[in-house]
Amino acid sequence: MSVPSQPTTFTPEDLLHVPDGKMFELVQGQLVKKNVGFESSCIGLQLSFLLVRYCYSKGLG
């Protein structure tokens, strides 16, 4: 009978040494592949626009 092995826990330092490190993020010590696509990029752009507009109107930043 085999004993299930413990999942490996990664550190931020480990993530820096992963060959495709930009394609992963660290979630509770586990490497998780990022799901980045057109829709998420558009949402990020819209949020950035709103944040810049707010900061500009309040004289912040």
PDB file of N, H, CA, C and O in Angstrom:
ATOM      1  N   MET A   1       0.847  -1.174   0.000  1.00  0.00           N
ATOM      2  CA  MET A   1       0.000   0.000   0.000  1.00  0.00           C
ATOM      3  C   MET A   1       0.892   1.236   0.000  1.00  0.00           C
ATOM      4  O   MET A   1       1.855   1.321   0.762  1.00  0.00           O
ATOM      5  N   SER A   2       0.559   2.194  -0.864  1.00  0.00           N
ATOM      6  H   SER A   2      -0.223   2.125  -1.483  1.00  0.00           H
ATOM      7  CA  SER A   2       1.367   3.407  -0.938  1.00  0.00           C
ATOM      8  C   SER A   2       0.722   4.511  -0.104  1.00  0.00           C
ATOM      9  O   SER A   2      -0.496   4.578   0.056  1.00  0.00           O
ATOM     10  N   VAL A   3       1.581   5.360   0.411  1.00  0.00           N
ATOM     11  H   VAL A   3       2.571   5.305   0.281  1.00  0.00           H
ATOM     12  CA  VAL A   3       1.134   6.482   1.228  1.00  0.00           C
ATOM     13  C   VAL A   3       1.072   7.710   0.329  1.00  0.00           C
ATOM     14  O   VAL A   3       2.044   8.004  -0.366  1.00  0.00           O
ATOM     15  N   PRO A   4      -0.055   8.444   0.324  1.00  0.00           N
ATOM     16  CA  PRO A   4      -0.122   9.645  -0.508  1.00  0.00           C
ATOM     17  C   PRO A   4       0.922  10.656  -0.057  1.00  0.00           C
ATOM     18  O   PRO A   4       1.091  10.898   1.138  1.00  0.00           O
ATOM     19  N   SER A   5       1.610  11.236  -1.009  1.00  0.00           N
ATOM     20  H   SER A   5       1.473  11.040  -1.980  1.00  0.00           H
ATOM     21  CA  SER A   5       2.644  12.211  -0.667  1.00  0.00           C
ATOM     22  C   SER A   5       2.018  13.572  -0.404  1.00  0.00           C
ATOM     23  O   SER A   5       0.961  13.913  -0.935  1.00  0.00           O
ATOM     24  N   GLN A   6       2.706  14.333   0.430  1.00  0.00           N
ATOM     25  H   GLN A   6       3.564  14.056   0.861  1.00  0.00           H
ATOM     26  CA  GLN A   6       2.250  15.690   0.731  1.00  0.00           C
ATOM     27  C   GLN A   6       2.495  16.572  -0.491  1.00  0.00           C
ATOM     28  O   GLN A   6       3.533  16.441  -1.141  1.00  0.00           O
ATOM     29  N   PRO A   7       1.555  17.472  -0.820  1.00  0.00           N
ATOM     30  CA  PRO A   7       1.809  18.374  -1.941  1.00  0.00           C
ATOM     31  C   PRO A   7       2.982  19.302  -1.614  1.00  0.00           C
ATOM     32  O   PRO A   7       3.160  19.729  -0.474  1.00  0.00           O
ATOM     33  N   THR A   8       3.761  19.594  -2.627  1.00  0.00           N
ATOM     34  H   THR A   8       3.617  19.246  -3.554  1.00  0.00           H
ATOM     35  CA  THR A   8       4.903  20.486  -2.452  1.00  0.00           C
ATOM     36  C   THR A   8       4.413  21.908  -2.258  1.00  0.00           C
ATOM     37  O   THR A   8       3.524  22.371  -2.973  1.00  0.00           O
ATOM     38  N   THR A   9       4.992  22.596  -1.294  1.00  0.00           N
ATOM     39  H   THR A   9       5.715  22.220  -0.713  1.00  0.00           H
ATOM     40  CA  THR A   9       4.666  23.994  -1.049  1.00  0.00           C
ATOM     41  C   THR A   9       5.769  24.855  -1.654  1.00  0.00           C
ATOM     42  O   THR A   9       6.952  24.623  -1.409  1.00  0.00           O
ATOM     43  N   PHE A  10       5.377  25.843  -2.440  1.00  0.00           N
ATOM     44  H   PHE A  10       4.416  26.032  -2.640  1.00  0.00           H
ATOM     45  CA  PHE A  10       6.327  26.721  -3.106  1.00  0.00           C
ATOM     46  C   PHE A  10       6.390  28.063  -2.399  1.00  0.00           C
ATOM     47  O   PHE A  10       5.441  28.474  -1.731  1.00  0.00           O
ATOM     48  N   THR A  11       7.522  28.741  -2.555  1.00  0.00           N
ATOM     49  H   THR A  11       8.293  28.407  -3.098  1.00  0.00           H
ATOM     50  CA  THR A  11       7.730  30.070  -1.986  1.00  0.00           C
ATOM     51  C   THR A  11       7.806  31.081  -3.132  1.00  0.00           C
ATOM     52  O   THR A  11       7.958  30.694  -4.291  1.00  0.00           O
ATOM     53  N   PRO A  12       7.703  32.366  -2.816  1.00  0.00           N
ATOM     54  CA  PRO A  12       7.878  33.375  -3.868  1.00  0.00           C
ATOM     55  C   PRO A  12       9.239  33.252  -4.570  1.00  0.00           C
ATOM     56  O   PRO A  12       9.345  33.493  -5.772  1.00  0.00           O
ATOM     57  N   GLU A  13      10.259  32.881  -3.824  1.00  0.00           N
ATOM     58  H   GLU A  13      10.172  32.685  -2.848  1.00  0.00           H
ATOM     59  CA  GLU A  13      11.595  32.670  -4.407  1.00  0.00           C
ATOM     60  C   GLU A  13      11.561  31.541  -5.431  1.00  0.00           C
ATOM     61  O   GLU A  13      12.190  31.640  -6.485  1.00  0.00           O
ATOM     62  N   ASP A  14      10.831  30.469  -5.128  1.00  0.00           N
ATOM     63  H   ASP A  14      10.320  30.389  -4.273  1.00  0.00           H
ATOM     64  CA  ASP A  14      10.697  29.354  -6.076  1.00  0.00           C
ATOM     65  C   ASP A  14      10.019  29.817  -7.364  1.00  0.00           C
ATOM     66  O   ASP A  14      10.406  29.407  -8.458  1.00  0.00           O
ATOM     67  N   LEU A  15       9.015  30.666  -7.228  1.00  0.00           N
ATOM     68  H   LEU A  15       8.700  30.999  -6.339  1.00  0.00           H
ATOM     69  CA  LEU A  15       8.286  31.147  -8.393  1.00  0.00           C
ATOM     70  C   LEU A  15       9.192  31.933  -9.334  1.00  0.00           C
ATOM     71  O   LEU A  15       9.012  31.898 -10.552  1.00  0.00           O
ATOM     72  N   LEU A  16      10.167  32.643  -8.765  1.00  0.00           N
ATOM     73  H   LEU A  16      10.313  32.671  -7.776  1.00  0.00           H
ATOM     74  CA  LEU A  16      11.105  33.407  -9.594  1.00  0.00           C
ATOM     75  C   LEU A  16      11.968  32.504 -10.467  1.00  0.00           C
ATOM     76  O   LEU A  16      12.473  32.948 -11.498  1.00  0.00           O
ATOM     77  N   HIS A  17      12.143  31.255 -10.077  1.00  0.00           N
ATOM     78  H   HIS A  17      11.733  30.894  -9.240  1.00  0.00           H
ATOM     79  CA  HIS A  17      13.013  30.334 -10.805  1.00  0.00           C
ATOM     80  C   HIS A  17      12.254  29.371 -11.722  1.00  0.00           C
ATOM     81  O   HIS A  17      12.868  28.526 -12.373  1.00  0.00           O
ATOM     82  N   VAL A  18      10.942  29.491 -11.777  1.00  0.00           N
ATOM     83  H   VAL A  18      10.443  30.177 -11.248  1.00  0.00           H
ATOM     84  CA  VAL A  18      10.152  28.644 -12.679  1.00  0.00           C
ATOM     85  C   VAL A  18      10.342  29.182 -14.097  1.00  0.00           C
ATOM     86  O   VAL A  18      10.193  30.385 -14.311  1.00  0.00           O
ATOM     87  N   PRO A  19      10.667  28.329 -15.071  1.00  0.00           N
ATOM     88  CA  PRO A  19      10.921  28.810 -16.437  1.00  0.00           C
ATOM     89  C   PRO A  19       9.777  29.650 -17.016  1.00  0.00           C
ATOM     90  O   PRO A  19      10.043  30.682 -17.632  1.00  0.00           O
ATOM     91  N   ASP A  20       8.539  29.250 -16.845  1.00  0.00           N
ATOM     92  H   ASP A  20       8.323  28.411 -16.345  1.00  0.00           H
ATOM     93  CA  ASP A  20       7.396  30.027 -17.325  1.00  0.00           C
ATOM     94  C   ASP A  20       6.699  30.705 -16.157  1.00  0.00           C
ATOM     95  O   ASP A  20       5.472  30.672 -16.062  1.00  0.00           O
ATOM     96  N   GLY A  21       7.466  31.316 -15.273  1.00  0.00           N
ATOM     97  H   GLY A  21       8.463  31.342 -15.351  1.00  0.00           H
ATOM     98  CA  GLY A  21       6.932  31.898 -14.047  1.00  0.00           C
ATOM     99  C   GLY A  21       5.877  32.960 -14.265  1.00  0.00           C
ATOM    100  O   GLY A  21       5.022  33.164 -13.402  1.00  0.00           O
ATOM    101  N   LYS A  22       5.918  33.650 -15.414  1.00  0.00           N
ATOM    102  H   LYS A  22       6.612  33.483 -16.115  1.00  0.00           H
ATOM    103  CA  LYS A  22       4.917  34.677 -15.677  1.00  0.00           C
ATOM    104  C   LYS A  22       3.554  34.075 -15.977  1.00  0.00           C
ATOM    105  O   LYS A  22       2.547  34.783 -15.967  1.00  0.00           O
ATOM    106  N   MET A  23       3.513  32.778 -16.242  1.00  0.00           N
ATOM    107  H   MET A  23       4.331  32.203 -16.250  1.00  0.00           H
ATOM    108  CA  MET A  23       2.242  32.110 -16.553  1.00  0.00           C
ATOM    109  C   MET A  23       1.576  31.542 -15.287  1.00  0.00           C
ATOM    110  O   MET A  23       0.481  30.984 -15.361  1.00  0.00           O
ATOM    111  N   PHE A  24       2.237  31.686 -14.128  1.00  0.00           N
ATOM    112  H   PHE A  24       3.126  32.140 -14.068  1.00  0.00           H
ATOM    113  CA  PHE A  24       1.718  31.124 -12.880  1.00  0.00           C
ATOM    114  C   PHE A  24       1.630  32.182 -11.808  1.00  0.00           C
ATOM    115  O   PHE A  24       2.303  33.211 -11.868  1.00  0.00           O
ATOM    116  N   GLU A  25       0.785  31.910 -10.820  1.00  0.00           N
ATOM    117  H   GLU A  25       0.239  31.073 -10.772  1.00  0.00           H
ATOM    118  CA  GLU A  25       0.726  32.723  -9.616  1.00  0.00           C
ATOM    119  C   GLU A  25       0.792  31.796  -8.415  1.00  0.00           C
ATOM    120  O   GLU A  25       0.539  30.597  -8.533  1.00  0.00           O
ATOM    121  N   LEU A  26       1.126  32.341  -7.283  1.00  0.00           N
ATOM    122  H   LEU A  26       1.332  33.315  -7.187  1.00  0.00           H
ATOM    123  CA  LEU A  26       1.273  31.561  -6.060  1.00  0.00           C
ATOM    124  C   LEU A  26       0.027  31.739  -5.208  1.00  0.00           C
ATOM    125  O   LEU A  26      -0.287  32.852  -4.786  1.00  0.00           O
ATOM    126  N   VAL A  27      -0.693  30.632  -4.950  1.00  0.00           N
ATOM    127  H   VAL A  27      -0.438  29.728  -5.293  1.00  0.00           H
ATOM    128  CA  VAL A  27      -1.917  30.668  -4.149  1.00  0.00           C
ATOM    129  C   VAL A  27      -1.758  29.669  -3.012  1.00  0.00           C
ATOM    130  O   VAL A  27      -1.754  28.458  -3.234  1.00  0.00           O
ATOM    131  N   GLN A  28      -1.626  30.186  -1.791  1.00  0.00           N
ATOM    132  H   GLN A  28      -1.630  31.170  -1.611  1.00  0.00           H
ATOM    133  CA  GLN A  28      -1.458  29.349  -0.594  1.00  0.00           C
ATOM    134  C   GLN A  28      -0.358  28.311  -0.792  1.00  0.00           C
ATOM    135  O   GLN A  28      -0.527  27.143  -0.441  1.00  0.00           O
ATOM    136  N   GLY A  29       0.773  28.746  -1.359  1.00  0.00           N
ATOM    137  H   GLY A  29       0.910  29.695  -1.644  1.00  0.00           H
ATOM    138  CA  GLY A  29       1.928  27.870  -1.515  1.00  0.00           C
ATOM    139  C   GLY A  29       1.871  26.944  -2.712  1.00  0.00           C
ATOM    140  O   GLY A  29       2.768  26.119  -2.891  1.00  0.00           O
ATOM    141  N   GLN A  30       0.842  27.057  -3.533  1.00  0.00           N
ATOM    142  H   GLN A  30       0.114  27.727  -3.387  1.00  0.00           H
ATOM    143  CA  GLN A  30       0.707  26.196  -4.712  1.00  0.00           C
ATOM    144  C   GLN A  30       0.802  27.042  -5.980  1.00  0.00           C
ATOM    145  O   GLN A  30       0.324  28.176  -6.019  1.00  0.00           O
ATOM    146  N   LEU A  31       1.426  26.476  -7.017  1.00  0.00           N
ATOM    147  H   LEU A  31       1.814  25.555  -6.985  1.00  0.00           H
ATOM    148  CA  LEU A  31       1.497  27.151  -8.304  1.00  0.00           C
ATOM    149  C   LEU A  31       0.183  26.929  -9.049  1.00  0.00           C
ATOM    150  O   LEU A  31      -0.263  25.796  -9.225  1.00  0.00           O
ATOM    151  N   VAL A  32      -0.430  28.037  -9.486  1.00  0.00           N
ATOM    152  H   VAL A  32      -0.068  28.958  -9.343  1.00  0.00           H
ATOM    153  CA  VAL A  32      -1.694  27.971 -10.207  1.00  0.00           C
ATOM    154  C   VAL A  32      -1.507  28.717 -11.523  1.00  0.00           C
ATOM    155  O   VAL A  32      -1.040  29.857 -11.532  1.00  0.00           O
ATOM    156  N   LYS A  33      -1.869  28.076 -12.640  1.00  0.00           N
ATOM    157  H   LYS A  33      -2.248  27.151 -12.633  1.00  0.00           H
ATOM    158  CA  LYS A  33      -1.728  28.711 -13.944  1.00  0.00           C
ATOM    159  C   LYS A  33      -2.724  29.847 -14.076  1.00  0.00           C
ATOM    160  O   LYS A  33      -3.905  29.697 -13.761  1.00  0.00           O
ATOM    161  N   LYS A  34      -2.224  31.004 -14.553  1.00  0.00           N
ATOM    162  H   LYS A  34      -1.265  31.125 -14.808  1.00  0.00           H
ATOM    163  CA  LYS A  34      -3.084  32.170 -14.757  1.00  0.00           C
ATOM    164  C   LYS A  34      -3.937  31.959 -16.001  1.00  0.00           C
ATOM    165  O   LYS A  34      -3.452  31.483 -17.027  1.00  0.00           O
ATOM    166  N   ASN A  35      -5.184  32.310 -15.900  1.00  0.00           N
ATOM    167  H   ASN A  35      -5.579  32.697 -15.066  1.00  0.00           H
ATOM    168  CA  ASN A  35      -6.077  32.280 -17.052  1.00  0.00           C
ATOM    169  C   ASN A  35      -6.252  33.710 -17.547  1.00  0.00           C
ATOM    170  O   ASN A  35      -7.193  34.408 -17.171  1.00  0.00           O
ATOM    171  N   VAL A  36      -5.325  34.125 -18.396  1.00  0.00           N
ATOM    172  H   VAL A  36      -4.560  33.558 -18.702  1.00  0.00           H
ATOM    173  CA  VAL A  36      -5.338  35.485 -18.912  1.00  0.00           C
ATOM    174  C   VAL A  36      -5.780  35.440 -20.367  1.00  0.00           C
ATOM    175  O   VAL A  36      -5.252  34.672 -21.171  1.00  0.00           O
ATOM    176  N   GLY A  37      -6.736  36.259 -20.681  1.00  0.00           N
ATOM    177  H   GLY A  37      -7.165  36.884 -20.028  1.00  0.00           H
ATOM    178  CA  GLY A  37      -7.231  36.315 -22.047  1.00  0.00           C
ATOM    179  C   GLY A  37      -7.763  37.688 -22.369  1.00  0.00           C
ATOM    180  O   GLY A  37      -7.542  38.640 -21.620  1.00  0.00           O
ATOM    181  N   PHE A  38      -8.458  37.794 -23.473  1.00  0.00           N
ATOM    182  H   PHE A  38      -8.637  37.021 -24.081  1.00  0.00           H
ATOM    183  CA  PHE A  38      -8.971  39.067 -23.946  1.00  0.00           C
ATOM    184  C   PHE A  38      -9.932  39.694 -22.942  1.00  0.00           C
ATOM    185  O   PHE A  38      -9.835  40.886 -22.649  1.00  0.00           O
ATOM    186  N   GLU A  39     -10.856  38.899 -22.415  1.00  0.00           N
ATOM    187  H   GLU A  39     -10.935  37.931 -22.652  1.00  0.00           H
ATOM    188  CA  GLU A  39     -11.872  39.445 -21.504  1.00  0.00           C
ATOM    189  C   GLU A  39     -11.251  40.000 -20.225  1.00  0.00           C
ATOM    190  O   GLU A  39     -11.599  41.099 -19.792  1.00  0.00           O
ATOM    191  N   SER A  40     -10.337  39.250 -19.621  1.00  0.00           N
ATOM    192  H   SER A  40     -10.054  38.357 -19.972  1.00  0.00           H
ATOM    193  CA  SER A  40      -9.724  39.733 -18.382  1.00  0.00           C
ATOM    194  C   SER A  40      -8.857  40.966 -18.642  1.00  0.00           C
ATOM    195  O   SER A  40      -8.751  41.839 -17.781  1.00  0.00           O
ATOM    196  N   SER A  41      -8.242  41.042 -19.813  1.00  0.00           N
ATOM    197  H   SER A  41      -8.329  40.332 -20.513  1.00  0.00           H
ATOM    198  CA  SER A  41      -7.448  42.217 -20.165  1.00  0.00           C
ATOM    199  C   SER A  41      -8.337  43.446 -20.330  1.00  0.00           C
ATOM    200  O   SER A  41      -7.966  44.540 -19.904  1.00  0.00           O
ATOM    201  N   CYS A  42      -9.499  43.277 -20.940  1.00  0.00           N
ATOM    202  H   CYS A  42      -9.800  42.388 -21.286  1.00  0.00           H
ATOM    203  CA  CYS A  42     -10.441  44.390 -21.107  1.00  0.00           C
ATOM    204  C   CYS A  42     -10.958  44.885 -19.756  1.00  0.00           C
ATOM    205  O   CYS A  42     -11.093  46.089 -19.540  1.00  0.00           O
ATOM    206  N   ILE A  43     -11.241  43.966 -18.865  1.00  0.00           N
ATOM    207  H   ILE A  43     -11.132  42.987 -19.041  1.00  0.00           H
ATOM    208  CA  ILE A  43     -11.712  44.348 -17.526  1.00  0.00           C
ATOM    209  C   ILE A  43     -10.619  45.117 -16.789  1.00  0.00           C
ATOM    210  O   ILE A  43     -10.899  46.123 -16.137  1.00  0.00           O
ATOM    211  N   GLY A  44      -9.384  44.651 -16.890  1.00  0.00           N
ATOM    212  H   GLY A  44      -9.156  43.834 -17.419  1.00  0.00           H
ATOM    213  CA  GLY A  44      -8.267  45.358 -16.260  1.00  0.00           C
ATOM    214  C   GLY A  44      -8.090  46.753 -16.826  1.00  0.00           C
ATOM    215  O   GLY A  44      -7.805  47.693 -16.083  1.00  0.00           O
ATOM    216  N   LEU A  45      -8.254  46.899 -18.130  1.00  0.00           N
ATOM    217  H   LEU A  45      -8.485  46.136 -18.733  1.00  0.00           H
ATOM    218  CA  LEU A  45      -8.144  48.208 -18.775  1.00  0.00           C
ATOM    219  C   LEU A  45      -9.244  49.142 -18.290  1.00  0.00           C
ATOM    220  O   LEU A  45      -8.980  50.312 -18.017  1.00  0.00           O
ATOM    221  N   GLN A  46     -10.471  48.644 -18.180  1.00  0.00           N
ATOM    222  H   GLN A  46     -10.685  47.693 -18.402  1.00  0.00           H
ATOM    223  CA  GLN A  46     -11.586  49.463 -17.707  1.00  0.00           C
ATOM    224  C   GLN A  46     -11.367  49.908 -16.261  1.00  0.00           C
ATOM    225  O   GLN A  46     -11.628  51.060 -15.916  1.00  0.00           O
ATOM    226  N   LEU A  47     -10.890  48.993 -15.421  1.00  0.00           N
ATOM    227  H   LEU A  47     -10.678  48.057 -15.701  1.00  0.00           H
ATOM    228  CA  LEU A  47     -10.616  49.350 -14.025  1.00  0.00           C
ATOM    229  C   LEU A  47      -9.515  50.402 -13.933  1.00  0.00           C
ATOM    230  O   LEU A  47      -9.606  51.336 -13.137  1.00  0.00           O
ATOM    231  N   SER A  48      -8.484  50.248 -14.744  1.00  0.00           N
ATOM    232  H   SER A  48      -8.410  49.489 -15.391  1.00  0.00           H
ATOM    233  CA  SER A  48      -7.392  51.224 -14.756  1.00  0.00           C
ATOM    234  C   SER A  48      -7.904  52.592 -15.181  1.00  0.00           C
ATOM    235  O   SER A  48      -7.540  53.604 -14.583  1.00  0.00           O
ATOM    236  N   PHE A  49      -8.746  52.630 -16.208  1.00  0.00           N
ATOM    237  H   PHE A  49      -9.041  51.807 -16.694  1.00  0.00           H
ATOM    238  CA  PHE A  49      -9.307  53.884 -16.676  1.00  0.00           C
ATOM    239  C   PHE A  49     -10.110  54.566 -15.570  1.00  0.00           C
ATOM    240  O   PHE A  49      -9.963  55.768 -15.348  1.00  0.00           O
ATOM    241  N   LEU A  50     -10.955  53.807 -14.878  1.00  0.00           N
ATOM    242  H   LEU A  50     -11.075  52.830 -15.059  1.00  0.00           H
ATOM    243  CA  LEU A  50     -11.764  54.377 -13.803  1.00  0.00           C
ATOM    244  C   LEU A  50     -10.897  54.897 -12.661  1.00  0.00           C
ATOM    245  O   LEU A  50     -11.184  55.953 -12.098  1.00  0.00           O
ATOM    246  N   LEU A  51      -9.857  54.176 -12.319  1.00  0.00           N
ATOM    247  H   LEU A  51      -9.624  53.318 -12.775  1.00  0.00           H
ATOM    248  CA  LEU A  51      -8.959  54.590 -11.242  1.00  0.00           C
ATOM    249  C   LEU A  51      -8.209  55.865 -11.625  1.00  0.00           C
ATOM    250  O   LEU A  51      -8.093  56.780 -10.810  1.00  0.00           O
ATOM    251  N   VAL A  52      -7.703  55.934 -12.843  1.00  0.00           N
ATOM    252  H   VAL A  52      -7.797  55.191 -13.506  1.00  0.00           H
ATOM    253  CA  VAL A  52      -6.997  57.133 -13.295  1.00  0.00           C
ATOM    254  C   VAL A  52      -7.939  58.335 -13.307  1.00  0.00           C
ATOM    255  O   VAL A  52      -7.570  59.423 -12.865  1.00  0.00           O
ATOM    256  N   ARG A  53      -9.151  58.136 -13.811  1.00  0.00           N
ATOM    257  H   ARG A  53      -9.451  57.253 -14.170  1.00  0.00           H
ATOM    258  CA  ARG A  53     -10.124  59.234 -13.869  1.00  0.00           C
ATOM    259  C   ARG A  53     -10.463  59.729 -12.462  1.00  0.00           C
ATOM    260  O   ARG A  53     -10.557  60.936 -12.241  1.00  0.00           O
ATOM    261  N   TYR A  54     -10.647  58.813 -11.512  1.00  0.00           N
ATOM    262  H   TYR A  54     -10.571  57.832 -11.691  1.00  0.00           H
ATOM    263  CA  TYR A  54     -10.957  59.194 -10.134  1.00  0.00           C
ATOM    264  C   TYR A  54      -9.790  59.983  -9.522  1.00  0.00           C
ATOM    265  O   TYR A  54      -9.982  61.052  -8.944  1.00  0.00           O
ATOM    266  N   CYS A  55      -8.590  59.435  -9.662  1.00  0.00           N
ATOM    267  H   CYS A  55      -8.435  58.566 -10.131  1.00  0.00           H
ATOM    268  CA  CYS A  55      -7.410  60.114  -9.089  1.00  0.00           C
ATOM    269  C   CYS A  55      -7.207  61.492  -9.698  1.00  0.00           C
ATOM    270  O   CYS A  55      -6.874  62.441  -8.989  1.00  0.00           O
ATOM    271  N   TYR A  56      -7.404  61.610 -11.002  1.00  0.00           N
ATOM    272  H   TYR A  56      -7.675  60.839 -11.579  1.00  0.00           H
ATOM    273  CA  TYR A  56      -7.241  62.894 -11.681  1.00  0.00           C
ATOM    274  C   TYR A  56      -8.277  63.906 -11.159  1.00  0.00           C
ATOM    275  O   TYR A  56      -7.939  65.064 -10.914  1.00  0.00           O
ATOM    276  N   SER A  57      -9.523  63.477 -10.993  1.00  0.00           N
ATOM    277  H   SER A  57      -9.798  62.536 -11.193  1.00  0.00           H
ATOM    278  CA  SER A  57     -10.583  64.394 -10.546  1.00  0.00           C
ATOM    279  C   SER A  57     -10.376  64.852  -9.117  1.00  0.00           C
ATOM    280  O   SER A  57     -10.824  65.939  -8.752  1.00  0.00           O
ATOM    281  N   LYS A  58      -9.702  64.042  -8.289  1.00  0.00           N
ATOM    282  H   LYS A  58      -9.339  63.158  -8.586  1.00  0.00           H
ATOM    283  CA  LYS A  58      -9.474  64.392  -6.887  1.00  0.00           C
ATOM    284  C   LYS A  58      -8.096  64.984  -6.651  1.00  0.00           C
ATOM    285  O   LYS A  58      -7.764  65.345  -5.522  1.00  0.00           O
ATOM    286  N   GLY A  59      -7.289  65.088  -7.699  1.00  0.00           N
ATOM    287  H   GLY A  59      -7.559  64.795  -8.617  1.00  0.00           H
ATOM    288  CA  GLY A  59      -5.930  65.633  -7.562  1.00  0.00           C
ATOM    289  C   GLY A  59      -5.013  64.695  -6.799  1.00  0.00           C
ATOM    290  O   GLY A  59      -4.107  65.139  -6.094  1.00  0.00           O
ATOM    291  N   LEU A  60      -5.250  63.391  -6.940  1.00  0.00           N
ATOM    292  H   LEU A  60      -5.986  63.030  -7.512  1.00  0.00           H
ATOM    293  CA  LEU A  60      -4.448  62.392  -6.234  1.00  0.00           C
ATOM    294  C   LEU A  60      -3.374  61.806  -7.148  1.00  0.00           C
ATOM    295  O   LEU A  60      -3.384  62.006  -8.363  1.00  0.00           O
ATOM    296  N   GLY A  61      -2.463  61.089  -6.534  1.00  0.00           N
ATOM    297  H   GLY A  61      -2.455  60.928  -5.547  1.00  0.00           H
ATOM    298  CA  GLY A  61      -1.524  60.303  -7.308  1.00  0.00           C
ATOM    299  C   GLY A  61      -0.276  60.968  -7.635  1.00  0.00           C
ATOM    300  O   GLY A  61       0.584  60.380  -8.290  1.00  0.00           O
TER     301      GLY A  61
END
